[in-house]
Amino acid sequence: MWDADALATRLAAGLARAARRWARDHGAGGIDTRRETELVPLICHILRRAGHRVAVEEIYPADRAAARRRTARRCDLVVRAGADGPDLWLEVKRAAEFTREGPAHDYGGRLAGPARADIAKLASDPGIETAAVLLLLFTRDAATAARDLLTWRAVCAEAGLPVSPPGWAGFALDDRHGQGHATVALFPVRGALLRG
């Protein structure tokens, strides 16, 4: 069984360490400026350091029989449970309230579109027993992140998407572009993820 709060806390601690390294080594280019494709390998590394076996870009079970492997849908990360229970399928999405140029005009859209599409993919695959969407939010402060995460969940519920309350943890960022806080939120989509 997976614990959403413990996993979010572990990931937040690892990302906070990485954020300090990036701030030291890259100056203006902090962790909040990293693309999702740069953050997924870092999340994989954090999970592996914690003793988890992790697969990257795993083909969705429903697509495994597809004639063309290149067109098969792939999941960002699959955390292997071993004999203890089901694997945890994770789709990772990031959204930043600000860019280097100012407010991010696509912030709401990044939460609304791709993350909701990932929920639908995870929920519709009968071969997945336990799944979650991992949202990485870079916002002005913790209160903004909490408001936006709860609003996002409510919008998903109104749309009929099966999203349970998240486990989440956050950490302070060196504010360079308006982002002073990072939040790691793990929204269960399918199966049992413990809370606290």
N, C-alpha and C positions, 0 to 999 in steps of 0.2 A: 504494500500500500504506500502511496506517495503522500507526502505532507507538503501542501502548497506553501504554507507559511515558512517552513524550514528551508525549502528549496529557494524561495524568493530571497530569504535572508542570506543564504549562502552565495547566491548569484550577486546580490547587491554588494556584499563584502568583497568579492573578487573583482567586480567592476569598479568599486571605489579604489582598490589598489591600482588597477589599470589606469584609472582616471588620474591619479596622482603621478604615475609614471609618465603618461602622455603630457600632462601639464608641465612636468619638469623637462621632458625631452623635446617637446614640440611647441612650446610657448603658446601661441594663439590657437593652435589646432587641438583643442581638447577632445575628450571622449564624446562630447555632445555633437561634434562635427563629423564623427565617423558614420559611414554608411552602414546599412544593415548587413551588407556582404562582408564588412570588416568586423562587425560585432558578433556574428554567428560563430566564427572560429574562436573568438575569445571566450564566448559562453561555453563552447565545447571544451576548451582547455580548462576552464574553471571546474566544470563537471567532472572531467577526467582526473584532475588533481584531487577531487573529493572522493575518488575511488569508483566512479561510475564508468561503465562502458557506454560509449556514445557512437551512434552511427550518424553520418552527415548525408543529407540529400538522399534519404531512403525513399524508394518507390512506394507509393501508397499500395496497400494490399489489393485493393480492387483493380489496380492497373498492372499488376505483376504479370498477368497473362497477355498483356497487350503485345501485339505483333511488333510494334516499334517502341523500343525502350527509350528512344530520344524524346518521344512525345508523351511519355508517361508522366503523371503528376508526381512530384517529389516533395517530401516533408523536410523542413530545415534540419531538425534533430530528432533522433529517437534514442531515448535513454533506456538502456536495457536493464530489466529488473532481475534477471536471472531466475532462480527457482522461487523467489519470494512473491512473485505476482506478475501482473501484466507490464509490458513495456509502456513507457510514457512517450507519446508522440507530441512534439512541440513545434508549432509554427511561431516564428519570431517576427515581430514588427516593431519598428521604432518610429517615434514622432517627436519632433522638436518644436517648441513654441517659437523659437527664434533661430535665425540664421546669422551668418557673419554680417549680412547687409541690413538686418532688422527683423521685424516680425515675419514669421513664416506664414505666408498666405495659404499654404496647403496643409497646415497643421490639422484642422478639423477633418479634412478630406482623407488624410493619411490614417486617421483613426477610423473613419466611417467606412471607407471602401475596402482596401486590401485585407484588413484584419477581419472584417465581417465575412469576406469571401473565404478566408481560411477557416473560420468557424464552420461554415457550410460544408467545406471539403472534409474536415475532420469528423463532423457529426454524421455525414452521409456514408462514410466507408464502413461497411459491416465487419471488416477485418480488424478494425481498431477498437480495442477495449477501453483504453484510457488515453485521453488527449487533453491538451490545453493550448491556449494562445498565450504566448509570453510577450507582453507589451513593455517596451522600454520607452519611458517618457522623460523628456528633458524639458523642464518648465521653470518658470520664475521662482516658484517655491513649492513646499509640500502641500499647502492648502490648494493651490491650483491643480496639482496632480490629482489629489483626492477628489476634487470636484469633477474634473474631466473624466477620471476613471469611472466614477459612479454614474455620471451622465451617459457615458459610452455604454455601460452595462444596461442601463434603462432603455436606451435606444435599441440595443440588440434584443432585449426581452420584448419590446413592442413589435419588433420585426419577426418575432417567433423563433429567434435563434437560441439554442440551448446553452446559455452561459451562466455558470454558477458564480457566487461571490468569490472574489479573488483572494489569494494570499499575496501580500505585497510588503516591500521594504524599500527604503530609500537612503540616499546619502547626499550630503552637500557637495556642490561643485564650486570650483573657483569661477566666479561669475565674470565671463568675458563678453558675452553677447546678449545678456539678459537672462540666461539660464543659470539659476542658482541651486537647482535641485534635480537629481535623477531618481527615477522610481522604476523598480522592477515589479511588475504585476503579473501574476500567473492566474489566468482565468480558466478554471476547469470547463471543458466542453463535453466530455464524455467520460464515464467511469467514475470511480471513487478516488478523490483526492482529499485527504484529511485537511482540516483547518485547525491550526494552533494546537 
